[in-house]
Amino acid sequence: MKNSKIVGLGHAVPQTVVTNNDIAKWIDTTDEWITERTGIKERRFFDPEIEESLAKMAKKAADMALENAKMKNEDIDFIIFASITPDYFFPGSSVLLQREMGMGTIGCLDIRNACSGFVYSLSVADQFIKTGMYKNIMVVGGEIQSTAIDMSDRGRSTAVIFGDGVGVAIMSATDEQGVLSTHLHAEGTYAEELYVKDPGSSRPREERQPEQILDTSGYKVYMNGNMVFKHAVVRFQEVINEALEANNLKPSDIDMLVPHQANLRISKFIQSKMGLSDDKVYNNIQKYGNTTAASIPIALSEAWHEGKVKDGDLVCLAAFGSGFTWGSALIRW
């Protein structure tokens, strides 16, 4: 049986940089307040006149990943695109990226597991490759969240957090080690603690018609920040330890932990609990904010391009988010 291995990485972010001081011009907040609670200093916001679409931004990241993998478009057998903010309500952005890339009629899959989306997508790709169904899979995490943010005092708790961007990993079949294991979990009991209610199909028909939509609050992100934080710090540790135990390894064996960039306080807490030094945890939330499904692939791509992930390293990816869903992947680079 073949293993799956990440052979190429790429990322793309919008040109527009939005600092905490910029946010403070729009809502009642300060750079100090945002930095203390999240660790974020700036983020990138999509501009339709520059980046045009999520699919076009994803193409830039995909081109980079293919170049690093020394592969061509026609080498890709399948696309998996994780996003909760696709260009259209449907179809998902996977087929739009396929069109942008000129990839013929290969299969496309969209995954909507929010912050855990990339880890879930990587796990699906790993299984497809291990069963022999596909040889080369493009795994994408991408979001445009800035266009849906409630940029008012009412939405302050979420407006300061989210940003836009795309990360891409090319996964290929190999006889070497690669993805050692993936571990996925969910607990739907807490689905409404971090969610966007509308446009949902379970409302009466009259409420879903455009002329009836007067209250748009259901279209904004709702987050119970304390609840999310409390569960995240527990689940992160559990799922990282689960991956280590499954492979008879311990925290000190990790060369690089790339956590979902939700909150720098969460990352620092996990780092402390795992006993990892600063050079063994990669964080870039300071300059990108929380890019949801894009956060891990962007961070992993940057870490690799900066030479902080090297051949033979043990790399752990871990995520927690809406659903609640969480997961981890342990990779021998």
C-alpha positions as CSV (number, residue, x, y, z in Angstrom):
1,M,0.0,0.0,0.0
2,K,1.3,3.4,-0.9
3,N,1.7,6.3,1.5
4,S,0.8,9.9,0.9
5,K,3.3,12.7,1.0
6,I,3.1,16.5,0.7
7,V,5.4,17.3,-2.3
8,G,4.5,20.9,-2.9
9,L,3.1,23.9,-1.0
10,G,1.9,27.3,-2.0
11,H,-0.1,30.2,-0.6
12,A,-1.6,33.5,-1.6
13,V,-3.1,36.4,0.4
14,P,-4.8,39.6,-0.7
15,Q,-2.7,42.7,-1.3
16,T,-4.7,44.9,1.1
17,V,-3.2,45.0,4.6
18,V,-5.6,46.0,7.4
19,T,-4.0,46.9,10.7
20,N,-5.6,47.0,14.2
21,N,-5.5,50.7,14.0
22,D,-7.5,50.5,10.7
23,I,-10.1,48.4,12.5
24,A,-10.2,50.9,15.3
25,K,-11.4,53.6,12.8
26,W,-14.5,51.5,12.1
27,I,-15.4,50.1,15.4
28,D,-14.8,50.9,19.1
29,T,-11.6,49.0,19.8
30,T,-7.8,49.6,20.1
31,D,-4.6,48.0,18.9
32,E,-3.8,47.1,22.5
33,W,-7.2,45.4,23.1
34,I,-7.0,43.3,19.9
35,T,-3.3,42.3,20.5
36,E,-3.9,41.3,24.1
37,R,-6.8,39.1,23.4
38,T,-5.8,37.5,20.1
39,G,-2.2,38.3,19.3
40,I,-3.3,39.7,15.9
41,K,-1.6,42.9,14.6
42,E,-2.9,42.9,11.0
43,R,-4.8,40.8,8.5
44,R,-5.4,40.8,4.7
45,F,-8.8,41.8,3.2
46,F,-9.9,40.7,-0.3
47,D,-10.5,43.4,-2.9
48,P,-12.7,42.2,-5.8
49,E,-11.0,44.7,-8.1
50,I,-7.6,43.1,-7.4
51,E,-8.0,39.5,-6.5
52,E,-11.3,39.1,-8.4
53,S,-12.4,35.8,-6.7
54,L,-11.5,33.1,-4.3
55,A,-10.9,30.7,-7.2
56,K,-8.5,33.1,-8.9
57,M,-6.6,33.7,-5.6
58,A,-6.5,29.9,-5.1
59,K,-5.0,29.5,-8.6
60,K,-2.0,31.7,-7.5
61,A,-1.4,29.4,-4.5
62,A,-1.9,26.3,-6.7
63,D,0.6,27.5,-9.3
64,M,3.2,28.0,-6.6
65,A,2.5,24.5,-5.1
66,L,2.8,22.9,-8.5
67,E,6.1,24.7,-9.3
68,N,7.5,23.5,-5.9
69,A,6.4,20.0,-6.6
70,K,7.9,20.2,-10.1
71,M,4.5,19.1,-11.5
72,K,2.1,20.2,-14.2
73,N,-1.6,20.8,-14.1
74,E,-2.3,17.5,-16.0
75,D,-0.5,15.6,-13.3
76,I,-3.3,16.3,-10.8
77,D,-6.0,13.6,-10.5
78,F,-8.4,15.2,-8.0
79,I,-9.1,18.5,-6.1
80,I,-10.3,18.9,-2.5
81,F,-11.2,22.4,-1.5
82,A,-12.0,23.3,2.1
83,S,-13.9,26.6,2.5
84,I,-16.9,28.0,4.3
85,T,-16.8,31.1,2.1
86,P,-16.9,29.8,-1.5
87,D,-17.5,32.2,-4.4
88,Y,-21.1,31.0,-4.8
89,F,-23.6,29.5,-2.3
90,F,-23.3,26.6,-4.7
91,P,-21.4,25.2,-6.5
92,G,-18.4,25.1,-4.3
93,S,-15.1,26.7,-5.3
94,S,-13.4,23.4,-6.2
95,V,-15.0,23.3,-9.7
96,L,-14.2,27.0,-10.2
97,L,-10.5,26.3,-9.4
98,Q,-10.6,23.3,-11.8
99,R,-11.8,25.7,-14.5
100,E,-9.2,28.3,-13.7
101,M,-6.5,25.7,-13.8
102,G,-7.8,24.1,-17.0
103,M,-7.8,20.7,-15.4
104,G,-10.4,19.0,-17.7
105,T,-12.9,16.8,-16.0
106,I,-11.1,15.6,-12.9
107,G,-13.2,15.1,-9.8
108,C,-13.7,17.9,-7.3
109,L,-14.8,17.8,-3.7
110,D,-15.8,20.7,-1.4
111,I,-15.5,20.4,2.4
112,R,-17.2,22.7,4.9
113,N,-15.6,21.9,8.2
114,A,-14.5,25.5,8.8
115,C,-11.3,25.8,10.8
116,S,-10.7,22.0,10.7
117,G,-11.4,21.9,7.0
118,F,-7.8,21.5,5.8
119,V,-7.0,18.7,8.3
120,Y,-10.2,16.9,7.2
121,S,-9.4,17.4,3.6
122,L,-5.8,16.1,4.0
123,S,-7.2,13.1,5.8
124,V,-9.6,12.4,2.8
125,A,-6.8,12.8,0.3
126,D,-4.6,10.5,2.4
127,Q,-7.2,7.8,2.2
128,F,-7.8,8.2,-1.5
129,I,-4.1,7.8,-2.1
130,K,-3.6,4.9,0.2
131,T,-6.4,3.0,-1.5
132,G,-4.8,3.6,-4.9
133,M,-7.8,5.6,-6.2
134,Y,-5.7,8.7,-7.0
135,K,-1.9,9.4,-7.2
136,N,-1.8,13.2,-7.0
137,I,-4.3,15.3,-5.2
138,M,-4.5,19.1,-4.8
139,V,-5.7,20.0,-1.3
140,V,-6.8,23.6,-0.8
141,G,-7.9,25.7,2.1
142,G,-9.2,29.1,1.2
143,E,-11.4,31.8,2.6
144,I,-12.8,35.3,1.8
145,Q,-14.3,36.3,5.2
146,S,-13.8,40.1,5.1
147,T,-16.9,40.7,2.9
148,A,-19.2,39.1,5.5
149,I,-17.7,40.5,8.7
150,D,-20.1,42.7,10.8
151,M,-17.8,45.7,10.9
152,S,-19.8,47.4,13.7
153,D,-19.5,47.5,17.5
154,R,-22.1,44.7,17.6
155,G,-19.7,42.4,15.7
156,R,-16.5,43.5,17.4
157,S,-15.6,40.1,18.9
158,T,-15.4,38.5,15.5
159,A,-14.6,41.6,13.3
160,V,-11.1,41.9,14.8
161,I,-10.3,38.2,14.2
162,F,-10.9,37.0,10.7
163,G,-8.8,37.5,7.5
164,D,-8.6,36.2,4.0
165,G,-6.2,33.9,2.1
166,V,-5.5,30.6,0.5
167,G,-3.1,27.7,1.0
168,V,-2.5,24.7,-1.2
169,A,-0.7,21.4,-0.7
170,I,0.0,18.8,-3.4
171,M,-0.2,15.3,-2.0
172,S,1.3,12.3,-3.9
173,A,1.6,8.6,-3.6
174,T,5.0,7.4,-2.3
175,D,6.8,4.4,-1.0
176,E,8.4,6.6,1.6
177,Q,7.0,7.7,4.9
178,G,4.7,10.7,4.7
179,V,1.3,11.1,6.4
180,L,1.7,8.7,9.4
181,S,-1.9,9.1,10.6
182,T,-4.9,11.5,10.8
183,H,-7.4,11.8,13.6
184,L,-10.8,13.4,13.2
185,H,-13.5,14.3,15.7
186,A,-16.7,16.3,16.1
187,E,-19.3,17.2,18.7
188,G,-22.4,18.7,17.2
189,T,-23.8,19.5,20.6
190,Y,-22.0,22.8,20.3
191,A,-22.8,23.6,16.7
192,E,-24.6,26.9,17.6
193,E,-21.7,28.2,19.7
194,L,-19.8,29.2,16.5
195,Y,-21.9,29.5,13.4
196,V,-23.6,31.6,10.7
197,K,-27.3,30.8,10.8
198,D,-28.4,32.0,7.3
199,P,-29.0,31.4,4.5
200,G,-30.2,28.2,6.0
201,S,-32.7,25.9,4.3
202,S,-34.7,25.0,7.5
203,R,-36.4,28.4,7.8
204,P,-40.0,28.8,6.4
205,R,-40.1,29.6,2.7
206,E,-41.4,33.1,3.4
207,E,-38.4,34.0,5.6
208,R,-35.9,32.9,2.8
209,Q,-37.3,35.1,0.1
210,P,-35.2,38.3,-0.7
211,E,-38.2,40.7,-0.2
212,Q,-38.7,39.3,3.3
213,I,-35.2,39.5,4.5
214,L,-35.2,42.5,6.8
215,D,-33.3,41.2,9.7
216,T,-29.8,40.2,8.4
217,S,-28.4,39.3,11.9
218,G,-28.6,35.6,11.0
219,Y,-26.1,36.2,8.2
220,K,-23.3,37.3,10.6
221,V,-20.9,35.2,12.5
222,Y,-22.0,34.3,16.0
223,M,-19.2,33.1,18.4
224,N,-19.4,32.2,22.1
225,G,-15.7,33.1,22.5
226,N,-15.4,31.7,26.1
227,M,-17.0,28.4,25.2
228,V,-14.8,28.0,22.1
229,F,-11.6,28.8,24.0
230,K,-12.5,26.4,26.8
231,H,-13.1,23.5,24.4
232,A,-10.2,24.4,22.1
233,V,-7.5,24.2,24.7
234,V,-8.7,20.7,25.7
235,R,-9.3,19.2,22.3
236,F,-6.1,20.5,20.8
237,Q,-4.1,18.7,23.4
238,E,-6.2,15.5,23.2
239,V,-5.9,15.2,19.4
240,I,-2.2,15.9,19.3
241,N,-1.6,13.3,22.0
242,E,-3.8,10.9,20.2
243,A,-1.7,11.2,17.0
244,L,1.5,10.8,19.0
245,E,0.3,7.7,20.9
246,A,-1.0,6.1,17.7
247,N,2.6,6.2,16.4
248,N,4.4,5.5,19.7
249,L,5.9,8.9,19.8
250,K,6.0,11.7,22.4
251,P,5.8,15.5,22.3
252,S,9.5,15.9,22.4
253,D,9.7,14.1,19.1
254,I,7.8,16.9,17.3
255,D,10.0,19.1,15.2
256,M,7.3,21.5,14.1
257,L,3.7,22.0,15.3
258,V,1.5,23.9,13.0
259,P,-1.7,24.7,14.8
260,H,-4.8,26.3,13.3
261,Q,-4.3,30.1,13.8
262,A,-7.3,30.8,15.9
263,N,-5.9,32.8,18.7
264,L,-2.2,33.3,19.8
265,R,-3.2,32.7,23.4
266,I,-4.5,29.2,22.5
267,S,-1.3,28.4,20.6
268,K,0.9,29.5,23.4
269,F,-1.1,27.6,26.0
270,I,-0.8,24.4,23.9
271,Q,2.9,25.0,23.4
272,S,3.4,25.3,27.1
273,K,1.3,22.2,27.9
274,M,3.2,20.2,25.3
275,G,6.6,21.4,26.5
276,L,7.6,22.7,23.0
277,S,10.2,25.5,22.5
278,D,9.4,28.5,20.3
279,D,11.3,27.1,17.3
280,K,9.0,24.1,17.3
281,V,5.7,25.9,16.9
282,Y,4.8,28.0,13.9
283,N,2.5,31.0,14.3
284,N,1.6,33.6,11.8
285,I,-1.7,34.8,13.1
286,Q,0.0,38.1,14.0
287,K,0.0,39.1,10.3
288,Y,-2.9,37.2,8.8
289,G,-5.5,36.8,11.6
290,N,-7.7,33.8,11.6
291,T,-8.1,32.6,8.0
292,T,-10.2,29.5,9.0
293,A,-9.6,26.6,6.5
294,A,-6.7,28.5,5.0
295,S,-4.7,29.0,8.2
296,I,-2.9,25.7,8.4
297,P,-1.9,25.5,4.8
298,I,-0.7,29.1,4.7
299,A,1.3,28.6,7.9
300,L,2.7,25.3,6.6
301,S,3.7,26.8,3.3
302,E,5.4,29.7,4.9
303,A,7.2,27.5,7.4
304,W,8.5,25.2,4.6
305,H,9.5,28.2,2.4
306,E,11.4,29.7,5.4
307,G,13.3,26.4,5.8
308,K,11.7,25.7,9.2
309,V,10.3,22.4,8.0
310,K,13.0,20.0,6.6
311,D,13.3,16.5,5.3
312,G,12.9,13.9,8.0
313,D,11.1,16.3,10.4
314,L,8.1,15.2,12.4
315,V,5.4,17.7,11.6
316,C,2.1,17.8,13.5
317,L,-1.0,19.7,12.2
318,A,-3.9,20.4,14.6
319,A,-7.1,22.3,14.3
320,F,-10.3,23.1,16.2
321,G,-13.3,25.0,15.1
322,S,-17.0,25.3,14.3
323,G,-19.0,22.2,14.6
324,F,-17.4,21.7,17.0
325,T,-14.9,19.8,14.8
326,W,-11.2,19.0,15.5
327,G,-8.5,16.9,14.1
328,S,-4.7,16.3,13.8
329,A,-2.3,14.9,11.2
330,L,1.2,13.6,12.0
331,I,3.6,13.7,9.0
332,R,7.1,12.5,8.5
333,W,8.5,15.1,6.1
